[in-house]
Amino acid sequence: MEPAAAPSGEVEGNGVDGPLICPWCDGEDVEKISEYGPHLMVYSFMCRECNSPFEVIKR
């Protein structure tokens, strides 16, 4: 069973002011896929619109 997803573009604890936006397609429908990316200082996200992964630096 997976945890409920946050509303589109608003990911809890994303470390970014305002909604998260995909750097590839500018879509706001993103999902946090990992608390830790390949490095401890980034979150891993997946855009649901273009299915592209991207990372956000933790603040």
Backbone as CSV, one residue per row, in Angstrom:
resi,resn,N_x,N_y,N_z,CA_x,CA_y,CA_z,C_x,C_y,C_z
1,MET,0.842,-1.177,0.000,0.000,0.000,0.000,0.884,1.235,0.000
2,GLU,0.615,2.159,-0.905,1.416,3.368,-1.034,0.751,4.526,-0.302
3,PRO,1.549,5.472,0.212,0.960,6.648,0.865,0.205,7.498,-0.148
4,ALA,-0.769,8.231,0.348,-1.555,9.104,-0.527,-0.667,10.198,-1.097
5,ALA,-0.851,10.493,-2.352,-0.055,11.526,-3.020,-0.543,12.906,-2.605
6,ALA,0.377,13.846,-2.553,0.027,15.236,-2.248,-0.675,15.839,-3.461
7,PRO,-1.451,16.905,-3.274,-2.084,17.556,-4.410,-1.058,17.956,-5.456
8,SER,-1.487,17.985,-6.677,-0.620,18.269,-7.811,0.224,19.518,-7.596
9,GLY,1.553,19.371,-7.771,2.452,20.511,-7.681,2.824,20.922,-6.268
10,GLU,2.103,20.425,-5.266,2.384,20.797,-3.887,2.858,19.560,-3.140
11,VAL,4.153,19.416,-3.026,4.724,18.254,-2.378,5.246,18.667,-1.016
12,GLU,4.764,17.991,0.018,5.143,18.336,1.391,6.641,18.168,1.589
13,GLY,7.271,19.184,2.171,8.690,19.117,2.450,9.551,19.147,1.205
14,ASN,9.089,19.855,0.179,9.843,19.848,-1.067,11.055,20.771,-1.029
15,GLY,11.169,21.614,-0.033,12.318,22.490,0.096,12.335,23.635,-0.897
16,VAL,11.213,23.883,-1.549,11.116,24.933,-2.559,9.949,25.832,-2.198
17,ASP,10.136,27.145,-2.354,9.033,28.072,-2.112,8.063,27.996,-3.279
18,GLY,6.794,27.772,-3.002,5.787,27.682,-4.061,5.705,26.279,-4.633
19,PRO,4.876,26.106,-5.657,4.689,24.777,-6.238,5.921,24.326,-7.022
20,LEU,6.134,23.034,-7.049,7.220,22.465,-7.828,6.817,22.401,-9.290
21,ILE,7.733,22.737,-10.182,7.461,22.721,-11.617,8.525,21.865,-12.292
22,CYS,8.103,21.006,-13.193,9.017,20.137,-13.938,9.947,20.997,-14.793
23,PRO,11.260,20.752,-14.704,12.197,21.544,-15.507,12.168,21.190,-16.994
24,TRP,11.539,20.073,-17.340,11.520,19.622,-18.743,10.304,20.118,-19.502
25,CYS,9.124,20.065,-18.872,7.894,20.427,-19.604,7.103,21.547,-18.931
26,ASP,7.598,22.074,-17.806,6.917,23.108,-17.020,5.591,22.635,-16.439
27,GLY,5.407,21.326,-16.329,4.191,20.774,-15.741,4.232,20.862,-14.225
28,GLU,3.056,20.974,-13.617,2.965,21.068,-12.156,2.523,19.769,-11.495
29,ASP,2.242,18.741,-12.280,1.791,17.462,-11.749,3.009,16.585,-11.476
30,VAL,3.635,16.776,-10.304,4.850,16.056,-9.950,4.616,15.188,-8.723
31,GLU,5.445,14.165,-8.582,5.324,13.220,-7.475,6.707,12.954,-6.905
32,LYS,6.833,13.020,-5.568,8.102,12.681,-4.923,8.246,11.166,-4.966
33,ILE,9.334,10.690,-5.559,9.523,9.245,-5.656,10.547,8.734,-4.660
34,SER,11.362,9.642,-4.104,12.355,9.213,-3.137,12.766,10.375,-2.246
35,GLU,12.903,10.093,-0.972,13.374,11.099,-0.018,14.847,11.418,-0.267
36,TYR,15.573,10.459,-0.818,16.986,10.640,-1.131,17.226,10.218,-2.573
37,GLY,17.847,11.100,-3.329,18.209,10.776,-4.699,19.541,10.039,-4.686
38,PRO,20.322,10.153,-5.763,21.621,9.485,-5.790,22.593,10.089,-4.769
39,HIS,22.269,11.258,-4.253,23.065,11.913,-3.222,22.139,12.282,-2.072
40,LEU,22.653,12.397,-0.877,21.833,12.704,0.288,21.270,14.113,0.265
41,MET,21.796,14.984,-0.583,21.359,16.380,-0.575,20.249,16.681,-1.575
42,VAL,19.672,15.682,-2.240,18.616,15.927,-3.222,17.419,15.013,-2.996
43,TYR,16.221,15.506,-3.368,15.009,14.707,-3.439,14.850,14.255,-4.880
44,SER,14.277,13.084,-5.096,13.974,12.622,-6.451,12.487,12.788,-6.713
45,PHE,12.157,13.358,-7.863,10.773,13.576,-8.267,10.544,13.005,-9.650
46,MET,9.273,12.745,-9.974,8.871,12.287,-11.296,7.722,13.167,-11.757
47,CYS,7.828,13.683,-12.984,6.745,14.465,-13.565,5.716,13.500,-14.127
48,ARG,4.467,13.648,-13.742,3.406,12.774,-14.238,2.934,13.172,-15.639
49,GLU,3.281,14.372,-16.071,2.846,14.829,-17.393,3.769,14.318,-18.500
50,CYS,5.098,14.422,-18.298,6.032,13.979,-19.344,6.825,12.732,-18.927
51,ASN,6.562,12.214,-17.710,7.231,11.013,-17.182,8.747,11.153,-17.115
52,SER,9.226,12.355,-16.840,10.667,12.592,-16.726,11.065,12.699,-15.260
53,PRO,12.142,12.020,-14.860,12.637,12.177,-13.493,13.481,13.451,-13.384
54,PHE,13.478,14.053,-12.194,14.347,15.191,-11.926,14.611,15.258,-10.438
55,GLU,15.609,16.036,-10.061,16.017,16.144,-8.665,15.914,17.588,-8.201
56,VAL,15.650,17.742,-6.899,15.556,19.067,-6.286,16.516,19.062,-5.090
57,ILE,17.338,20.083,-4.996,18.292,20.196,-3.890,17.537,20.507,-2.600
58,LYS,17.857,19.796,-1.540,17.226,20.028,-0.235,17.694,21.346,0.344
59,ARG,16.806,22.020,1.028,17.149,23.278,1.700,16.832,23.202,3.150
